[in-house]
Amino acid sequence: MRESIKYSVCERTNPAHPEEPVKAYATIQHQKTITLPEMADHIVEHGSPFSSGSIQGILVDLTDCIAEALQEGNNVHLGNLGVIKTSISSEGTLAGMDKDGNPKTAAEMFSAANIKGLNVNFTQSKRLKDKLSGATFDVTITRAAQAAALRAQKKGEQSADWSEDEEEDGD
């Protein structure tokens, strides 16, 4: 049986509208990060005819090929997994004057120098979305509360104050 997804609850204000009431939101509490070798081993456990080493090699090659395709301005559709595409992060420009004092629109003032980088975006496929739709959720304490409780336990204390820790890391 699959484990449920653990989450904690944190309260946040809207930075764009600090006058609005505080709202509570769920924050996922990841259990661990699965490494490439662990994922390859997991694929083998599902009955793959390929070895863990072969799967790792294929995934490393896939990563390189995806990077090439994205750098060429392409989207990469990975079947039942989803689509990987890029977006541009750029600094906006204002209308102004060129070096000769001629008026220029904001678009005319823009150049490739205003581009700060590429972002990689992933859109899940319908199949992946459907598979994840059955997830279950269980509330847990925040990482900050867990750390405060552990510190208190090591000191032999019966209770812990984590209010300062929660403000610092927010999860």
Backbone as JSON, one array per atom type, in Angstrom:
{
  "sequence": "MRESIKYSVCERTNPAHPEEPVKAYATIQHQKTITLPEMADHIVEHGSPFSSGSIQGILVDLTDCIAEALQEGNNVHLGNLGVIKTSISSEGTLAGMDKDGNPKTAAEMFSAANIKGLNVNFTQSKRLKDKLSGATFDVTITRAAQAAALRAQKKGEQSADWSEDEEEDGD",
  "N": [[0.83, -1.19, 0.0], [0.47, 2.23, -0.75], [2.09, 5.02, 0.77], [0.71, 7.9, 2.39], [0.74, 11.38, 1.41], [2.6, 13.62, 3.23], [1.85, 16.62, 4.96], [2.22, 19.93, 6.27], [0.72, 22.64, 8.07], [0.73, 26.05, 7.46], [0.59, 29.5, 8.28], [0.07, 32.37, 6.33], [0.61, 35.7, 5.16], [-0.62, 37.77, 2.52], [1.77, 39.11, 0.56], [1.39, 41.11, -1.34], [-0.92, 42.26, -0.52], [-0.96, 43.12, 2.39], [-2.84, 43.93, 4.25], [-4.95, 42.2, 4.17], [-6.63, 39.38, 5.71], [-4.77, 36.82, 7.5], [-4.06, 33.69, 5.99], [-4.38, 30.12, 6.06], [-2.3, 27.59, 4.75], [-1.45, 24.55, 3.01], [1.66, 22.88, 3.23], [3.88, 20.86, 1.61], [5.57, 18.1, 3.05], [8.25, 16.72, 2.18], [9.41, 13.4, 2.07], [11.83, 12.26, 1.29], [14.51, 12.57, -1.13], [14.55, 10.94, -4.12], [17.18, 9.32, -5.61], [18.95, 9.13, -8.79], [20.18, 6.5, -9.18], [18.59, 5.07, -7.33], [16.02, 5.36, -8.45], [16.4, 4.05, -10.87], [16.87, 1.45, -9.91], [14.35, 1.0, -8.82], [12.76, 0.96, -11.11], [13.73, -1.38, -12.26], [12.78, -3.18, -10.35], [10.13, -3.16, -11.03], [10.0, -4.91, -13.07], [11.49, -4.41, -15.38], [13.27, -5.23, -18.35], [15.79, -4.27, -18.56], [19.0, -3.53, -17.13], [19.85, -1.91, -14.0], [22.05, -0.19, -14.33], [22.0, 0.22, -17.13], [19.57, 1.55, -17.39], [20.12, 3.86, -15.89], [22.11, 4.98, -17.53], [20.62, 5.49, -19.85], [18.83, 7.41, -18.86], [20.57, 9.49, -18.17], [21.58, 10.11, -20.71], [19.15, 10.89, -21.86], [18.61, 13.22, -20.41], [20.7, 14.9, -21.34], [19.96, 15.04, -24.06], [17.43, 16.23, -23.88], [18.17, 18.74, -22.89], [19.61, 19.71, -25.11], [17.54, 19.83, -27.04], [15.84, 21.71, -25.85], [17.51, 23.96, -25.83], [17.54, 24.49, -28.5], [15.18, 25.67, -28.85], [12.93, 24.09, -28.77], [9.99, 22.29, -27.6], [9.67, 19.45, -25.47], [8.0, 16.53, -25.7], [7.15, 14.0, -23.62], [5.58, 11.64, -23.87], [3.49, 9.72, -21.84], [4.4, 10.96, -19.59], [4.69, 13.82, -19.73], [5.1, 17.27, -20.8], [8.03, 19.08, -21.45], [9.18, 22.34, -21.38], [10.58, 25.57, -22.16], [10.75, 28.84, -20.67], [11.32, 32.35, -20.83], [13.25, 34.42, -18.73], [13.28, 37.76, -18.14], [14.42, 41.17, -18.01], [12.45, 44.04, -17.8], [12.0, 46.79, -20.1], [11.94, 50.34, -20.5], [10.4, 52.96, -22.46], [12.54, 55.18, -24.25], [15.48, 57.01, -25.16], [17.64, 56.64, -27.98], [21.23, 56.33, -28.61], [21.67, 58.5, -30.22], [19.81, 60.31, -29.45], [17.25, 59.95, -30.38], [13.77, 59.25, -30.02], [12.61, 56.17, -28.63], [10.52, 53.28, -28.53], [9.42, 51.17, -25.79], [9.66, 48.49, -26.63], [11.5, 48.79, -28.69], [13.73, 49.52, -27.25], [14.4, 47.24, -26.0], [16.68, 44.48, -25.78], [18.66, 41.52, -26.43], [20.35, 41.53, -24.26], [18.76, 42.07, -22.12], [17.67, 39.7, -21.42], [17.66, 37.36, -18.91], [17.83, 34.66, -18.43], [16.9, 31.16, -18.87], [13.97, 29.41, -17.92], [12.94, 26.21, -16.89], [10.07, 24.44, -17.54], [7.53, 22.17, -16.56], [4.81, 20.31, -17.69], [2.41, 18.2, -16.62], [1.19, 15.09, -17.99], [-2.14, 13.99, -18.93], [-2.49, 11.36, -18.12], [-0.55, 11.06, -16.05], [-1.5, 13.01, -14.29], [-4.03, 11.9, -13.69], [-3.18, 9.54, -12.39], [-2.03, 10.63, -10.11], [-4.19, 11.76, -8.91], [-5.45, 10.2, -7.05], [-4.12, 10.45, -4.67], [-3.53, 10.45, -1.14], [-3.69, 12.37, 1.9], [-1.97, 13.33, 4.85], [-1.82, 15.2, 7.78], [1.01, 16.66, 9.37], [3.59, 17.68, 11.69], [5.51, 20.72, 11.31], [8.79, 21.0, 9.73], [10.41, 22.68, 11.2], [9.22, 22.51, 13.73], [9.67, 19.82, 14.25], [12.48, 19.82, 14.41], [12.85, 21.51, 16.63], [11.59, 20.01, 18.63], [13.28, 17.78, 18.69], [15.68, 18.97, 19.54], [14.87, 19.77, 22.1], [14.29, 17.28, 23.23], [16.85, 16.12, 23.26], [17.99, 17.72, 25.18], [16.66, 16.86, 27.34], [14.26, 17.99, 27.95], [10.69, 18.47, 28.41], [9.01, 19.87, 26.76], [8.85, 22.03, 23.85], [9.77, 25.13, 22.33], [8.98, 26.36, 19.32], [8.31, 28.57, 17.95], [9.93, 30.71, 17.06], [11.62, 29.36, 15.23], [9.77, 28.54, 13.24], [9.02, 30.93, 12.05], [11.36, 31.58, 10.76], [11.92, 29.53, 8.77], [9.5, 28.85, 7.64], [8.25, 26.41, 6.91]],
  "CA": [[0.0, 0.0, 0.0], [1.24, 3.48, -0.84], [1.99, 5.96, 1.89], [0.07, 9.17, 2.07], [1.62, 12.55, 1.32], [2.6, 14.37, 4.49], [1.87, 18.08, 4.81], [2.02, 20.72, 7.48], [-0.1, 23.82, 7.82], [1.39, 27.28, 7.87], [-0.2, 30.69, 8.04], [0.81, 33.35, 5.54], [-0.07, 36.9, 4.69], [-0.41, 38.06, 1.11], [2.69, 40.25, 0.54], [0.85, 42.17, -2.19], [-2.05, 42.87, 0.21], [-0.73, 42.76, 3.8], [-4.0, 44.28, 5.06], [-5.88, 41.08, 4.13], [-6.43, 38.44, 6.82], [-3.84, 35.7, 7.35], [-4.7, 32.45, 5.53], [-3.63, 28.89, 6.3], [-2.01, 26.84, 3.53], [-0.72, 23.28, 3.16], [3.03, 22.84, 2.73], [4.27, 19.46, 1.55], [6.74, 17.69, 3.82], [8.86, 15.63, 1.42], [10.03, 12.37, 2.9], [13.22, 12.13, 0.85], [14.74, 12.77, -2.56], [14.94, 9.69, -4.76], [18.33, 9.54, -6.5], [18.9, 8.44, -10.08], [20.36, 5.05, -9.01], [17.43, 4.49, -6.65], [14.92, 5.3, -9.41], [16.73, 2.98, -11.82], [16.61, 0.2, -9.2], [12.9, 0.88, -8.69], [12.27, 0.55, -12.43], [14.08, -2.8, -12.38], [11.84, -3.91, -9.47], [8.84, -3.24, -11.73], [10.08, -5.92, -14.11], [12.16, -3.96, -16.59], [14.28, -6.17, -18.85], [17.08, -3.6, -18.58], [19.69, -3.46, -15.85], [19.84, -0.6, -13.35], [23.09, 0.6, -14.98], [21.53, 0.62, -18.46], [18.52, 2.55, -17.19], [20.79, 5.1, -15.49], [22.76, 5.53, -18.73], [19.57, 6.03, -20.73], [18.29, 8.63, -18.25], [21.6, 10.53, -18.3], [21.54, 10.51, -22.12], [17.89, 11.59, -22.06], [18.8, 14.56, -19.85], [21.52, 15.66, -22.29], [19.19, 15.27, -25.28], [16.39, 17.21, -23.55], [18.84, 20.05, -22.83], [19.88, 20.12, -26.5], [16.27, 20.19, -27.69], [15.35, 22.97, -25.25], [18.39, 25.05, -26.29], [17.19, 24.76, -29.9], [13.87, 26.32, -28.85], [11.87, 23.09, -28.92], [9.36, 21.64, -26.46], [9.92, 18.01, -25.49], [6.85, 15.77, -25.23], [7.62, 12.71, -23.13], [4.48, 10.68, -23.82], [2.62, 9.7, -20.66], [4.99, 11.74, -18.5], [4.26, 15.2, -19.89], [5.83, 18.12, -21.73], [9.04, 19.97, -20.87], [9.38, 23.5, -22.25], [11.28, 26.67, -21.5], [10.25, 30.21, -20.72], [12.43, 33.3, -20.68], [13.24, 35.38, -17.64], [13.92, 38.96, -18.68], [14.25, 42.46, -17.35], [11.66, 44.92, -18.64], [12.61, 48.06, -20.52], [11.06, 51.5, -20.67], [10.65, 53.8, -23.62], [13.66, 56.08, -23.97], [16.18, 57.61, -26.3], [18.83, 55.92, -28.41], [22.47, 57.08, -28.4], [21.62, 59.73, -31.01], [18.76, 61.17, -28.92], [15.97, 59.68, -31.03], [12.86, 58.52, -29.13], [12.42, 54.74, -28.91], [9.5, 52.62, -27.72], [9.96, 50.17, -24.86], [10.04, 47.32, -27.42], [12.72, 49.12, -29.44], [14.83, 49.6, -26.27], [14.69, 45.88, -25.53], [17.67, 43.7, -26.53], [18.99, 40.22, -25.82], [21.03, 41.78, -22.99], [17.74, 42.1, -21.08], [17.29, 38.32, -21.09], [18.46, 36.91, -17.77], [18.02, 33.22, -18.44], [15.78, 30.28, -19.23], [13.34, 28.59, -16.9], [12.42, 24.95, -17.41], [8.71, 24.2, -17.03], [7.01, 20.83, -16.83], [3.36, 20.15, -17.63], [2.12, 16.77, -16.54], [0.22, 14.54, -18.93], [-3.41, 13.61, -18.32], [-2.31, 10.06, -17.44], [0.14, 11.3, -14.78], [-2.44, 13.74, -13.43], [-5.02, 10.92, -13.23], [-2.54, 8.64, -11.43], [-1.8, 11.37, -8.87], [-5.45, 12.25, -8.35], [-5.85, 9.33, -5.95], [-3.23, 10.63, -3.51], [-4.15, 10.77, 0.16], [-2.89, 13.35, 2.62], [-1.98, 13.3, 6.31], [-1.17, 16.36, 8.37], [2.13, 16.38, 10.27], [4.16, 18.93, 12.18], [6.49, 21.33, 10.41], [10.19, 20.62, 9.92], [10.93, 23.5, 12.3], [8.71, 21.94, 14.98], [10.39, 18.56, 14.44], [13.83, 20.15, 14.86], [12.76, 22.05, 18.0], [11.27, 18.89, 19.51], [14.49, 16.97, 18.81], [16.61, 19.71, 20.42], [14.34, 19.7, 23.47], [14.46, 15.9, 23.67], [18.27, 15.92, 23.56], [18.27, 18.45, 26.42], [15.87, 16.26, 28.4], [13.09, 18.83, 28.23], [9.41, 17.85, 28.09], [8.3, 20.67, 25.76], [9.74, 22.81, 22.99], [9.22, 26.36, 21.75], [9.46, 26.45, 17.96], [7.7, 29.73, 17.3], [10.97, 31.46, 16.34], [12.07, 28.54, 14.11], [8.77, 28.53, 12.16], [9.08, 32.21, 11.34], [12.55, 31.61, 9.93], [11.94, 28.71, 7.57], [8.17, 28.86, 7.04], [7.6, 25.16, 6.59]],
  "C": [[0.87, 1.25, 0.0], [1.03, 4.32, 0.4], [1.28, 7.21, 1.43], [1.12, 10.28, 2.01], [1.48, 13.34, 2.61], [2.64, 15.88, 4.19], [1.75, 18.72, 6.18], [1.21, 21.95, 7.08], [0.66, 25.03, 8.31], [0.48, 28.45, 7.5], [0.66, 31.72, 7.33], [-0.06, 34.57, 5.27], [0.23, 37.06, 3.21], [0.51, 39.27, 1.04], [2.2, 41.41, -0.33], [-0.29, 42.93, -1.5], [-1.93, 42.53, 1.7], [-1.91, 43.09, 4.71], [-5.04, 43.15, 5.09], [-5.61, 40.13, 5.28], [-5.42, 37.35, 6.47], [-4.63, 34.48, 6.92], [-3.78, 31.28, 5.84], [-3.49, 28.12, 4.99], [-1.3, 25.54, 3.88], [0.66, 23.45, 2.55], [3.48, 21.39, 2.76], [5.53, 19.22, 2.38], [7.33, 16.46, 3.12], [9.57, 14.66, 2.35], [11.5, 12.19, 2.57], [13.31, 12.5, -0.62], [15.24, 11.45, -3.12], [16.07, 9.99, -5.75], [18.14, 8.78, -7.81], [19.15, 6.93, -9.93], [19.17, 4.39, -8.31], [16.24, 4.36, -7.6], [15.17, 4.19, -10.42], [16.47, 1.61, -11.18], [15.1, -0.05, -9.07], [12.27, 0.42, -10.01], [12.55, -0.93, -12.66], [13.12, -3.65, -11.55], [10.46, -4.06, -10.11], [8.9, -4.18, -12.93], [10.73, -5.48, -15.4], [13.17, -5.01, -17.05], [15.68, -5.57, -18.86], [17.69, -3.55, -17.18], [19.59, -2.04, -15.28], [20.86, 0.33, -14.01], [22.67, 1.08, -16.36], [20.47, 1.71, -18.34], [19.14, 3.89, -16.8], [21.45, 5.78, -16.69], [21.75, 6.16, -19.67], [19.04, 7.35, -20.16], [19.29, 9.79, -18.32], [21.62, 11.04, -19.75], [20.28, 11.3, -22.43], [17.99, 13.03, -21.56], [19.6, 15.43, -20.81], [20.73, 15.99, -23.56], [18.05, 16.27, -25.05], [17.0, 18.61, -23.52], [19.13, 20.58, -24.23], [18.61, 20.6, -27.19], [15.74, 21.51, -27.15], [16.19, 24.16, -25.72], [18.14, 25.41, -27.76], [15.82, 25.4, -30.01], [12.7, 25.37, -29.0], [11.23, 22.76, -27.57], [9.65, 20.16, -26.58], [8.72, 17.3, -24.87], [7.31, 14.37, -24.88], [6.46, 11.74, -22.9], [3.64, 10.82, -22.58], [3.2, 10.43, -19.46], [4.52, 13.2, -18.58], [5.15, 15.94, -20.87], [6.8, 19.0, -20.94], [9.24, 21.1, -21.87], [10.09, 24.58, -21.46], [10.46, 27.94, -21.57], [11.45, 31.11, -20.44], [12.19, 34.19, -19.47], [13.97, 36.62, -18.16], [13.59, 40.18, -17.84], [13.48, 43.36, -18.3], [12.41, 46.2, -19.0], [11.52, 49.13, -20.63], [11.35, 52.19, -21.98], [11.77, 54.77, -23.26], [14.24, 56.65, -25.25], [17.37, 56.72, -26.68], [20.05, 56.83, -28.23], [22.52, 58.4, -29.17], [20.52, 60.68, -30.54], [17.4, 60.98, -29.58], [15.06, 58.9, -30.08], [12.67, 57.08, -29.6], [11.32, 54.2, -28.01], [10.18, 51.64, -26.76], [10.43, 48.93, -25.62], [11.33, 47.58, -28.2], [13.94, 49.2, -28.52], [15.26, 48.22, -25.78], [15.75, 45.22, -26.41], [17.92, 42.38, -25.8], [19.7, 40.39, -24.48], [20.04, 41.82, -21.83], [17.28, 40.71, -20.67], [18.24, 37.8, -20.02], [18.67, 35.4, -17.75], [16.78, 32.47, -18.88], [15.27, 29.58, -17.98], [12.84, 27.32, -17.57], [11.09, 24.68, -16.73], [8.26, 22.81, -17.45], [5.49, 20.87, -16.7], [3.05, 18.67, -17.66], [1.09, 16.35, -17.58], [-1.08, 14.22, -18.19], [-3.24, 12.3, -17.55], [-1.62, 10.26, -16.09], [-0.78, 12.02, -13.8], [-3.49, 12.78, -12.85], [-4.43, 9.98, -12.18], [-2.32, 9.33, -10.08], [-3.09, 11.81, -8.19], [-5.94, 11.4, -7.17], [-5.0, 9.47, -4.7], [-4.05, 10.92, -2.26], [-3.17, 11.63, 0.94], [-3.07, 13.19, 4.12], [-1.21, 14.5, 6.83], [-0.06, 15.9, 9.32], [2.65, 17.72, 10.78], [5.2, 19.45, 11.2], [7.89, 20.81, 10.68], [10.79, 21.41, 11.1], [10.47, 22.96, 13.64], [9.42, 20.62, 15.28], [11.79, 18.83, 14.99], [13.82, 20.67, 16.29], [12.47, 20.93, 18.99], [12.5, 18.01, 19.74], [15.51, 17.65, 19.72], [16.16, 19.62, 21.87], [14.54, 18.3, 24.04], [15.91, 15.63, 24.07], [18.68, 16.62, 24.86], [17.5, 17.87, 27.6], [14.64, 17.07, 28.79], [11.81, 18.14, 27.76], [8.61, 18.63, 27.04], [9.31, 21.51, 24.99], [9.02, 24.05, 22.49], [9.82, 26.5, 20.36], [8.92, 27.67, 17.23], [8.73, 30.54, 16.52], [11.45, 30.69, 15.11], [11.09, 28.61, 12.95], [8.8, 29.82, 11.38], [10.26, 32.25, 10.39], [12.41, 30.8, 8.66], [10.56, 28.51, 6.94], [7.6, 27.52, 6.63], [7.63, 24.27, 7.79]]
}
